Amino acid sequence: MLKRIYFMMGFFLVIFSLLLSKFFYYQIVRGEELTAQVVKMRSQSVAMREFPRGEILDRHQGSLTQNTGYYSLYCRPQAIPPRQGSRQAGMLELAAWIAEQLEGGDKQEIFRLLSQSSARGNLLVKLHSGLNPAEVLRLQAVPHPALEIVPQLKRYRQDGFLAHVIGYVSADGVDGQAGLEKSYNRILQKGGARLEILAMHDARGQAIPGINLKIKAEAQEKNALGLTIDIRVQELVENIMNTSIAKGAVVVMDVHSKEILAMASRPTYNQYRVKEYLSALQSPLMNRALCSYYPGSLFKIVVSTAVTEENLVMAGEKFVCHGQYVFNDDLAINCWKEEGHGELSFEQALARSCNPTFISIGLRLGKNQLLQYVDKLHLTSTELIGMSGQQRDSYVRIDPGDAALANACLGQKGVMLTPLQIASLLATVADNGYWAPPRIVKYTLDESGERQDLKAQSGEQVISSGTAKKVQSMLEAVVTEGTGQSARLSEVGIAGKTATSQTGRIKGNDEEVLNTWFAGYLPTDEPRWVIVVLAEEGKSGAEDCAPVFKEIARGMLVINP
């Protein structure tokens, strides 16, 4: 008897242990998984955030992504009250009412969406995206138990704001395809909490009375990318370019930190419609701020710096311009001023952009010394901290012979530079000869929020401060009395240089296509910002780009007084 009791006790103990282990397995080990499956079976979600990726931030931690909000209209078909016992009649009546509230609303299309989603057992169906304020007010004025106005966030703006820097992602938002989205995909891919709205229903797929939509947020990953871009400056630049530059680029750089405050290219593109631009004639996907162009007379800044550092022009020395520089009976290079400038000083030659004078000075300098200064100034460096490898095809290559050197001194054949490289050159001059590589990314944040600053390459003094100050005064004279007077501001001093470069391409009217520039900095007494403006297919740097520079400069003084 006692043995039987012990046996029964042992038997029930084993059974209880098995049941307890099963309970532990399903409730503890697989509890979250099974709960998620139940929720999935009894809910349907709508993403409030378009892509759950890490944010890209400006220098003040303002978001450059996921900052565009809009409202969408959703419907729960199962919650539509029947009309005279007919669900179809109820849906038709609701479709007609919704169409009246929306601008250009299509009753038949709305009814089709409702009928289709109801037949499929969908809990939620999107009826309209991008509700305007008036539509939201009309829909909210007469609440309907089946309708939900859902706030949502888009990652990109529709106007292509900073598109060439940010880049874009694949349709599902998983992989970066271009720009920083691609370069930092591993970091951005892990960031951003998934934020959803859930519609709950019972086991028969019916809406549960009294239970409204619920917000579900996953744990927030802190992955992010911090840029040097100032969203206020970027907005300023892009707004001005929208009315002034059809094709071209603008770069704004901090003189001392060499950080990029704004970088914009035109034409821009919509990051949601990339396929439409792949074969576009205007190449809107190309970041023109990082593309190479003939710099034209901007290269005279390099020549001026080199001859000043080498003391190759005597104080008070005069030059004479007769309208062309003659190499021999068969070869001459013209000045832009056909009748010539007459007698002028070295300083006046830069202010008036005299070609023959700079050919004379360049030949005095010589090819080898000029190339040494190209290296010294890091002129063709493609380094951009946080975005390396984007600048291509820039070079200074001078063929043998005086004519080839003359063309190079005028920034034509043999010289190809990007707007960013020009900005770096101006920053070196404005910073009294101190060079450092430009920077566009400051730091990354990992999932725990730990900040990793991008290591900057150390800078160096590449020319003497005395040479830099001499070139500064010459660039100031360009604006006060030379070709750059249309960039003048009454508030502060401006220094800079105009340029009009030949492309070798001819328009249909037999006119040559020209690219135009203005590159400068402000204020002249204590330089803070470099601004470079490029316009493709322009008339002259003074006419196309100097006024744009002036407008941006004035805006900078308002943003950062």
VEXTORPA-364487 format. One record per residue (C-alpha): residue in one letter; y, x, z. Coordinates in pm, whole numbers, plus 50000, padded with zeros to 5 digits. Layout:
<pts>
AYXZ ...
</pts>
This chain:
<pts>
M500005000050000 L502405027750097 K501535046249776 R502365015149574 I505705012049747 Y506535048549676 F505425044049317 M507635013349269 M510575030849432 G510115060849203 F509725038348900 F512965019548970 L514725052249051 V513785065848708 I514925033648540 F518175033948733 S518745070548643 L518185062948276 L520575033648287 L523135054448475 S522885082648221 K523345057847934 F526295042648113 F527795077548163 Y527155086347797 Y528775055447650 Q531565051147903 I532545087147964 V531235109047685 R531855084947395 G534265061647569 E537385071147374 E535515071647043 L533995037147094 T537275023047218 A538965036146904 Q536265019846691 V536784986446864 V540534989146814 K539984997846452 M537754967546402 R540304945046563 S543574959146437 Q545474970046130 S548234995546146 V551425003645958 A552845038845977 M556405039446107 R556795076146018 E556105084145655 F554395117845703 P553265130446046 R554595165745989 G556695189146197 E560425185546162 I562735209745985 L565865214746194 D569345227946124 R571075254646336 H572175228146589 Q568665212646617 G569695183346400 S566835169846190 L566885177445818 T563745156545769 Q562625122345892 N566205111945957 T566485084145699 G565675050045841 Y564985017845656 Y563464983545722 S560464967545555 L559314931445563 Y555674926045661 C553704894045694 R550584884345891 P548914860245647 Q546544846445911 A549554835246118 I551104814045840 P550974777445951 P549204754245702 R551294728845512 Q549734694145508 G546404709745601 S546554735645321 R547004772745391 Q547864778845023 A550664753245046 G551914770345361 M551964803945185 L553764789544882 E556434773845103 L556934806645293 A557084826644966 A559844803944837 W561834807345159 I561484845645166 A562574848144800 E565774829544890 Q566574854745163 L566044885444945 E568364896944671 G566384893144351 G563414879144543 D560434868844326 K558684838244472 Q555594841844252 E555154878644333 I555484872144706 F552984843644683 R550574866244493 L550774892744764 L550194867245039 S547254850744862 Q545624883744774 S545934898345124 S544714865945283 A541624865445060 R540854901445153 G541274894445523 N544214918345561 L546134914545882 L549364928745743 V550904929245397 K554154945945294 L556354921545104 H559534942045063 S560704977445136 G564274988745198 L565864957045328 N569644958345319 P571654947645629 A572474913145487 E568814906145414 V567824916845766 L570404893345917 R569264863845705 L565594869345793 Q566344873546164 A568494841946171 V565404820046130 P562494837846304 H559064830646158 P555834836646355 A554144853446056 L556964877045957 E557784910946103 I560734933446021 V559424968746075 P561654999646114 Q560315029845927 L561315066245877 K561295085245548 R560935123045545 Y563375128845260 R566655114145153 Q566895097244815 D569855118644701 G567985151744695 F569815166044996 L568765202545047 A565775195344822 H565585230244670 V565295246245014 I563085220645190 G560795214844892 Y558295186244892 V554765176544994 S551755161144824 A551615123244790 D549555120145110 G551915142945300 V549145167245393 D550095198245196 G553465213845118 Q553895218944745 A557205237644720 G560005253244923 L559755256345300 E557245227645309 K554845250745124 S555785283745288 Y555395269545639 N552705243845566 R550365257345834 I552995251446103 L554475218845973 Q551065203745900 K550215203746271 G553445188346392 G554805153346425 A553185125246619 R551675096946422 L553685065946505 E552165032446408 I552604995246454 L549354976746526 A548554940746442 M545764927746667 H543204901046580 D540084885146723 A536484890246610 R536894864046335 G539904882246188 Q542374856446317 A545744865546468 I545624864046847 P548204838846972 G550894853747192 I550114889947101 N552884905546893 L552804938346706 K552274968546928 I553545004146885 K550945031646904 A552125067846938 E549895098146942 A550745128147156 Q553765145947016 E553075180146870 K556135202146891 N555635222546573 A558965226746395 L561005250046179 G564545260246274 L566935269845994 T570315287045980 I571625257945770 D574495238145921 I573965201845817 R577725195545827 V578435224145587 Q575525214045365 E576845178345346 L580315191545261 V578985213744982 E576695187644830 N579365160644831 I581835183544655 M579235194944403 N578365158844320 T581795154644163 S582515190144047 I579385209243941 A576885193643700 K574825225543665 G575195254543901 A574905265844262 V576825271844583 V575975295244869 V577865296445200 M577095325945429 D578285337345770 V580025371045717 H578725388146031 S575275372946098 K574485370245725 E572995335845797 I572975309845520 L575015279545628 A574555260245303 M572625264844981 A572735238944704 S571715237144340 R572595212544067 P571125192143918 T569065182044220 Y565995159744229 N564345131444419 Q561455145644623 Y559465113444576 R559545115444195 V558725151844125 K556495144743824 E559455130143636 Y561255163743652 L558475187543550 S559495187843184 A563175178143224 L565545197642999 Q568035204843279 S565325220943500 P566355202243817 L563445216944017 M564905251943978 N566915265644270 R569835280944082 A571125298044397 L568105321144368 C568095324943988 S569505354643799 Y572625353143581 Y575035377643423 P577615382043700 G580435390743460 S583565404343626 L582075400443975 F580355433443905 K583795449543900 I583635446644282 V580705471144276 V582565494844043 S585705492544260 T583695500244573 A581965530244417 V585075546744269 T587005541144593 E584245556444805 E584065586144565 N587885590144546 L587795589144165 V591135570844125 M594255588744240 A596885570644445 G599525556144210 E597455563543899 K598325541743599 F596145528443319 V597145513242987 C595415482942829 H596015476842456 G593685446642441 Q590465465942373 Y588555497242458 V587695516442139 F584565538142137 N584725546441765 D585725530441436 D582725507441448 L582625498141816 A585185483542052 I585045460042354 N587885435242385 C589875425042688 W590035388042762 K593795391242712 E594105397842340 E597545414142350 G596505436142641 H597875440542993 G599995470942916 E600485495643198 L598855486643529 S597415501843846 F593805502143960 E594585473744204 Q596325453343934 A593385459243699 L591035441343941 A593555413844016 R593985406743642 S590365414743556 C591265440343289 N588145450343093 P589405482542923 T590605496843256 F587275490543423 I585425505843129 S587555537243173 I586915537943547 G583205530943501 L582775559143251 R584535582043500 L582005571443765 G578985575843538 K575645558043512 N573825577443784 Q576475573044049 L576875536243965 L573125530944009 Q573275549544340 Y575805524244467 V573705495544339 D570955508644567 K573345516944852 L574715481544855 H571195466744834 L572545447044542 T569215437744386 S567385432544716 T565345400444706 E564945399245085 L565795365245234 I564475362445588 G562305331545610 M562125325645235 S561125358645077 G559755361444725 Q561935333544588 Q564495355544408 R563115369444084 D564235387743770 S567365403443920 Y568075439043810 V570615465143707 R569215484943413 I571595505843208 D570525519542872 P571705554042757 G575185556842606 D578765548742696 A578685514042541 A575705503642755 L577455516543070 A580645498142968 N578765465342930 A577165470243270 C580545477043434 L581675443043301 G578585425943444 Q577015418043109 K573985433542935 G571795452143182 V572965433343493 M571325401443626 L572075389343979 T571625357444181 P574375337844357 L572755347644688 Q572915384744598 I576595380544510 A577145363944849 S575445393345020 L577725417744832 L580865398844941 A579595397245300 T579125435145303 V582695440745183 A584155414645422 D582155429245715 N583805463445669 G580865478745482 Y578025466445706 W574985452845522 A572075432545659 P569605410145475 P570505373245451 R568595348545668 I567735311845624 V564995306145886 K565765314046250 Y562545304646431 T559325284846440 L557985262846720 D554235260446780 E552365229846914 S553265238747273 G556945242247187 E556955280147221 R559655295547006 Q558965325146778 D562125340846635 L561805356446292 K562405393546319 A565445404846128 Q565495437245932 S568085459846091 G571325463745902 E573255495245818 Q576705508245734 V576425513045358 I580055521645275 S582885533945491 S585105508545661 G588075524845487 T586585517845145 A585725482345248 K589275475745368 K590695489245043 V588475466144837 Q589375437345070 S593065441944994 M592315443144621 L590315410644641 E593145394344833 A595525404244551 V593215386644302 V594065353944479 T597725360244558 E598805373744220 G595835375243984 T593215353543816 G592115336444139 Q595335318744233 S593735284444200 A591665292944511 R594735298144731 L595085279245059 S598295275245255 E596405274745588 V594705308945569 G594405339045342 I591685339245075 A590115369344904 G587785367544606 K587085373144240 T586775351143933 A584265357643657 T583375343143320 S580125356643178 Q578765354142827 T575245341242784 G574565348842420 R573755312242357 I575745291742106 K576535254542129 G576305230641837 N580025234941772 D579545272741730 E581145279742068 E579425304242300 V577985290242622 L579725305942923 N578785306943291 T581665308343535 W582025320743893 F584255324044193 A583065344544489 G585185350844794 Y585635348645169 L588025335945435 P590125340545638 T591375374345519 D592605385845861 E589285378946038 P586625370545776 R584125343845883 W582545328745572 V581555339145222 I581445311944956 V579985317344609 V580365290844338 L578535292144003 A579015267043720 E576845268343411 E578405260043074 G581945262343206 K585315273443071 S586535299543318 G586045309543679 A589675301343754 E589405266543607 D585875255843708 C584945274044028 A588045285644215 P589145249444286 V585645241344416 F585785272044641 K589165260344768 E587875225544852 I584845239145036 A587005264645221 R589385237445337 G586435216745460 M585055246745651 L588325249645841 V588005213145946 I584355216846053 N584915249746235 P588655252046317 
</pts>
